Amino acid sequence: MSRIVDMLQKDGPMLSGVIAEKLITQYNLTPTAARQEISRASPPVRKMKNINFDNNQKFVYLDEQYRKDSFFEILLRCLQESSKSYYYFLKAIIFHHGFISVKQLPAYSCSPIEPLKGHKLAQEIIKGLHLSGLLSRYDEGLWHLDPDLKIATNISRYKAIEIAKKTVMNDFVDWARKINLISYNRGKFLSEAPEFFKMQWGFTAPSYIQGIRKEKLTPGFIVADVLLGEAPEETDIEFFLKKIAIIRQCKNAPPFVPVLIADCFKESAFKKLKKEGVFLGFVNTLFGSEYANMLKSLVNIIENASNIITQHPDRYFELIDSIAKMGGKASNLKGDVFELAVGYYYSQHARSIEVNKNIIEHENGKAKEIDVFVDYSPTEIRIVECKGYNYPLEEEFVDKWLHDNIPAIRDWILSQDDYARKSITFELWSTGGFSEAALHKLKDASERTRKYKIRFLGKEDILRKSQEDGNKNLQRIIKVYFSDEFGL
């Protein structure tokens, strides 16, 4: 065993196949003897479990090397060379700044979500990565790279890109409908985990266009994935091309047109996609340069929301004007950026604000996000939940806010020396108002609660607050984003 320890100390973690080659060439062992020595190796030698490599290899390392120095970099390289299916999942999360939606992750791989001969299910690979300690649950809806891996992550940028991605996909679908490329009401989006031929995609829809459909009444399909925020390199698009190749090898696969939507591509990736006959959906080509610039500004402002709202509000107002000019194309942004409007309101009244503040729950260590955290005065903290919907909030959401969010955030506040002695007000702002049952529950909770205050504002309350405040910029924000809801 000391020979293996010496190798690992000298050359770092490696695959068991590489160790076997070294034992054969350096110590004249037979292949069988080399494999036996590796299989008998015990601590401090470790073999990573739950991840499969080609030819039944294992990733081997020493206790002292685990998650230290270049551990993850070496592991990622080994996965790229000898375990592509696992590699694609990690590569997708790295591309998305260290986070990804639980629902979306399988779309960024070539692993099926339904049984397909010769291929391991996406769910099994994700489970293996989780059990190996590489993936962790950030909150109920997100995976993230384990922080101990010391890989740069950015939750604010991830969330900003997700809003841009959702906007682009909605507008791509609208564009495809208008030119009769897809069936009008049969498309499925990112959040619905759309499936085509056992694989998950960012979007799928049947198409009856000649040249795509199989027969007059048997459609072909438009399938799309989206990569925004960075210029994808060749390694970032491999999953997409592999997914296409797997389906095309199946004799019973229906005809389909693969689409990859992005801001731009690195040259090598562009050439590869073009060679493979992929439909490339460039954002500025599909929707115009003004739209593309608006999205870039949106991402920057959401990523740096607190600083921009308090220090450079003019940039926020410019974004509002851009969104207003875009009309219908940008209508889906209203709900996604409502917390910015609330943040601006409180920036005019409070000592400090923080938009999209991330905290770690005191009890269980799970992450939770606060839409707008307001250090209102020397004696008061306000926690604001923002819902920019055009429909009423239902009782189910209100119940979760009252009995899950509020207790968890309050426990965190009480664990912070700077805030523990301050009074706390929890506010729920909803542009669509509340259902009758939700409103009853909120009124009852606000009257009964004594340890903190509960306030809730519907659309009329929000409009009245903007008018009473006398802030013309705030009124301008409300009118631009919520004119339909308020009848302005």
N, C-alpha and C positions, 0 to 999 in steps of 0.2 A: 504493500500500500504506500510506502514511503516514496516509491518512484512516481506514483500519480500525484502525490502531494507536491513533490519537487517540480513536476511539470506545471501544475496549476500555479504554484508560487512564482515560477519563472515567466510563464506565458499568459497567465490569466485564465478565466473560465473558458471552456471550450466544449464542443460536442464529443460524445463518447467515441464516435468514429475517428476523430482526429487523435484522441488519446491512444486508441488501438493502433493506428498507423505508427505513432511514435514508439510504442512498446515493441512493435514488430521490427522497425528499422533500427532503433537505438539499442535494444536489448535482445534481439534475435528470437523473440517469442513467436510461436505459431499464432495464427489468427484465433484459434480456439482458446489457447492459453491467455491471449490478450483479453479476449471477451470475458473469460472467467475472472481474471484479476480485477477488471472493472466492475463486474457484478458483485464481487466480494468486498469492494471498497466500502468503508464505514467512516463515520465522523472522525476528523473534520471534513471529509469529502462528502458532498451532497449532490443528489441528482434531482433536478426539478421535476415534480410530479404534475400530472394533469395536462401537460402539453406534449403532443406527439410530433416527432421529427421523422424525416425520411429514413427508411431502413431501420426502424425501431431504435434510433439513437436517442440519447438523453443529453440534456444540458447539464454539465458537471462543473461544480465550483466548490470553493472552500467556505467554511463558516465565516471566516474573516473577510471574505470578498462580497458577501451577500449585500446587494444594494449599495456598495461602496464604489467610489471612483467611476470607472467606465463599465460597471456591471451591466446596466441596461443597454448601453450602446453596443456592447458585444452580443448580448442576448438578441437584440433587434437584428443585428447583422446575421446571426445564425438562423433566426426565423426567416429572414429574407432569402437565405440560401437553401434552407432545408425544411421549411414549414410555412409555405406561402399562405395557406388558408388562415393560420393564426396571425401571420404578419399583416395581412390586409386589415384586420380589425384594429390592431394597434396603430397602424399607419393612418387609418381614418381618424382616430381620436387625436393623434398628433396634429393632423391637418386642421382639425377643428379646435385647436388651441387647448387641448387636454380634456375636453368635455364633449359628450354627444348624447342625444336623446336615446333613451332605452328603446323606444319604438323605431328610431331611424337607423340604429347601428347596423342591422343586417343588410340594409340597402347598400352599404359601402363595402360589401364583400362579394365574393363569388360563391358563397356557401348557401345552399338552398334552405328555405324555411319550411319546406315540405319534403318528405322522403324522395331522394333521387339516387339511383344506384351508383355506387362508387364515390359518393360525396358525403362527408359528415355534415350533419345539420348545423346551421348557424347557432342555434340555441346551445348545442353541446360545446361548441368552440368557445362561446362567450362564458359558459359555466366554467370551462377549464381555465380561462384567463383569470376569472374571478377567484377561483380556488387557489390559483398559483400566486395570488396577491398582486397581480399586475393591474387589475381593474377593481375599482371600489364604487359603491353607490354614493353619489354626492348628495342627492335628495331622492324623492320618490320617482322622479322622472328622468334622472341623468346618471350616466356612467362617467367616471373620470379616471385618469391615470393616477395610481396611488401616489400621494404626495412624497412618500419616502424614496421614490425613484428619482426625485430631484430633476424632473423634466419641466421646463418652463411652461406654465399654464396661464390662461387669461380668461376668467369667467365672464368679465364684462364684454370683452370683444366677441367671445363665443355667442353671447345672447344678442349682441347687436347684429352679428352676421345672420343669426337665425331669423331675426325679424326681416332683414333684407331678403333672405332666401325665400321665406314664405311669400313676401310681396312679389318677387320675381316669378315664382311658380304660379301664383294666382293669375298674374298678367300673361304668362306664357299660355296658360290654359284658355284664357279669354281670347288671345290672339289665334290659337288653334281652332277654337270654336267658330270664330268669325270667318275664317277661310274654309270652313267645312272640312278641316283635316281630321277631326275627331267627332264622335257622337256627342251631342250637346250635354247631356246630363249623366254620362256614365263614367266620367273620369274619377280617379281616386288619388288622393294627395298624400304627402309625406306623413302627416299625423295619422292616417288611416292604414299605414303599413301596406301599401298596394303591392299585390303579387301578380307576376306574369311568369308562367311556366316554372313554378316552384321557387322562383327567385323574387326577392323584394326589390322595389325600385322607389325612386322619389315620386314618380307619377306614372300612371298607366291609363290608357283609354283605348277602346276599340275604334277602328277606322274602316269606313266602307269606301274609301277612295280607290279608284281603279289603279292597279299596280301595287297596292298594299293588301287589299282584301284577297282572300283565297277563292271565294266564289261570290256570286251576287249577294247571297244572304249570309255568308260566313265571313266575318270581319278579320282583318289583320289588326295589328296593335301598334300604337305609339307608346314607347317606354322611354322615360327620361330620368336622369340623375342630375344633381346640381352641385357645383363646387365654387363657392364664392369667397371673396376676401383675400385670397392669395392666388398667384398664377400657378396652377398645378404643374408639377414636374412629371416626368415619365413614370416614376414610381407611384405617384398619386392617382394615375389613371389606369394602372395595371388591373385593378379589381374590375373595372368597368369592361375592359376589353376581354378579360378572362370570362366574365359573366356572359357576355355575348357569345364567345367561342363555345362555351359549354352548351348553351341552348341550341346553337346552330348545328352541333354534332348530333342532336336528337332528331330522329327521323319524323316524329309526330309533332314537332313544334310548329305552331302557326306562324305565318309571315309577320315580321315586325320591323319597325324602323327605330333604331336606338338614337337617342338625343342626349347630348351632354351640354349643359348650360353653365357658362362661366363668364367672368369679366374678360379674361384673356388666358393664354396658355404659354408656358415656356416652349421654345422653338421645337425641341425634341418631342415633347408631348403632342404639339400641334401636328407635326409631320406624321407621327404614329397614328393619330386619330384619323387624319385625312386619308392615309394609306388604307386604313381599315374601313373606310366608307361611312364613318360616323357623321350624323347630322350635328353640326356644331352651332349651338345657340349662343352667340355673343350678345350680352345684355345691351350694349350700345347699338348694335346692328338691329336687334329686334325692336327696341323701344326708343332709340334715339339717344344722343349724347346728353341732352338735358336731363333725361330720366336717369342715366348712369351716374351723372354728377350728383344728382339729388340723393341717390342711394349711398354714394360715398360719403356725402355730408351727413346723412342720417346715421350711418355706422359710426362715424367719428364722434358725433354728438352723444349718441347713446352710450358708447364706450367710455366717454369722459363726461358723463352727464352732470355730475355735481360741480365740477370745475367750470364747465361752460355756462351752466345756468347762473352761477354766482359771479363768475369773473368776466365772461364774454357773452352776455345774453343777446347781443346783436346777431351773433352767429345762429342762435336758436331762432330768432325772428326771421332771418333769411331762409332758414330751412322751412319754416311755416309757410312763407310766401311761395317757395318752390313747390311744396306739396299742394298748395291751393291751385297753382297754375297747372299742375298735372291732372287735376280733375279726377275722373273715375279711376285712372290707373293707380292712383295713390290712396284711394278711399279706404283700403284695408289697413292703412297705417294708423288710423285714428285711435283705435283701441290700444295698439301697441305702444303708443307714445303718450298716453294719457298721464302717466306718472311724471313726465317732463313738465306738463302744464301745472300739475299740483306742486311739483318741486319749485317751479318759478313763483307760484303764488306764495309759498312759504319762505322763499328766499327774500321776499320783500318785508317779512314780518318777524322772522326768527333770528336767533344768534348764528346758527349754522344749520345746513341741511346736507343730507347724503342720499342720493338717489340710487336705488338698487343696492342697498347695503347688505352684504353677506355676513351672517353670523353662524357660530357653531353652537347648537343647543347645549345647554349646561348639563342636562341629565344623560343624554345618550350619544353625544358627540356628532349628531347629524347636522348637515348644513340646512340653513333656512334663509330666505331672502326677505328683506323689508323693502317695500316699494319706495317709500320716502321716510327717512329717519330724520326727525326734527328736534334739534336741541333748542326748544322754543324760548326758554328763559332760564335764569339761574335756578328756578325751582320746578320747571316742568319739561317733560319729554313727550313728544307726540309721535305716534307710530301710525302711518297712513297706508292703508291698502287701497289700491286704485284699480277700478274696473271701468274701462272705456267702452262698454258694450252698448248696442242700440236695443237691447232687450233687458227686461228686469232680472235681477239676481234672484235665484230660487232659494228656498229654505235650506236645501242640502248644502249649498256653498256657505250660507250664513252660519249654519250649525258647525261646519268645519272651522270657520274663522273664529267663532266664539270659543269652541272647546278644544281646538288643536293649536291654531296659530297663536292666539292671544296668550294662553298659559306658557307655551314654549318661549315666546319672545319676552314675556314678563320675567320668567326665571333667568333668562340671560341678562336682562337689565339689572336685576337684583344682584347678580354676580359681578357686576362692574362697579368698581369703586367710584368712578366719575358720575354714575347715574343712579346708584342704589337708593339715595336719599331723596330723589326727586319724585314728584307726583307724575303719574303716567296717564295719558289719554290715548285711547285707541280709536282711530277713525276709519270709516269705510265710505269711500266716495264712489258712487256708481252713476254714470251718465244715463243709464237705462232705468234707473230707479230700482224698486224692489217689488217682488210679488207680495200679495196680501199676507201669506203665511210667513214670509221672510221678514216683512215689516213688523208683524206682531211679535216675532221672536226677538228682533232687535230692540223694540220698545220695552219688552219685558226684561231683557238683560240689562239695559241701561238704567232701569228703575231699581233693579234689585242689587246691582253691583256696587260695592262700597270701597274696595281696595284700589280701584282705578276707575276712570271714566270711559264710557263708550259713547261715541257720536257717530251718526250716519247721515250722509248727504245724498239725496237723489238729484235728478237733473234740475228741478226747479230751485233747489237749495244752492246748487253750484252756480247757476246763472245769477241768482240773487246775490250771492257772495261776490261774484266778479263785478256786479254793478255797484254794490255798496262800497266796495273797496276803492272805487274811483280810479283804478289803474287801467289806463287805456290799452296798454300792452296786453294785460290779462284779458280784457274784454275782446281784444283782437284774436287772441289764442282761442278763446271759447267759440267765437263766431266762425273761425276758419275750420276748426275740427268738428264742432258739434252743432252746426247750424241746422242740420236735418233733425236732430233730436229735439232741439229747442224751438223749431219752427221759425228760425230767423231768416 
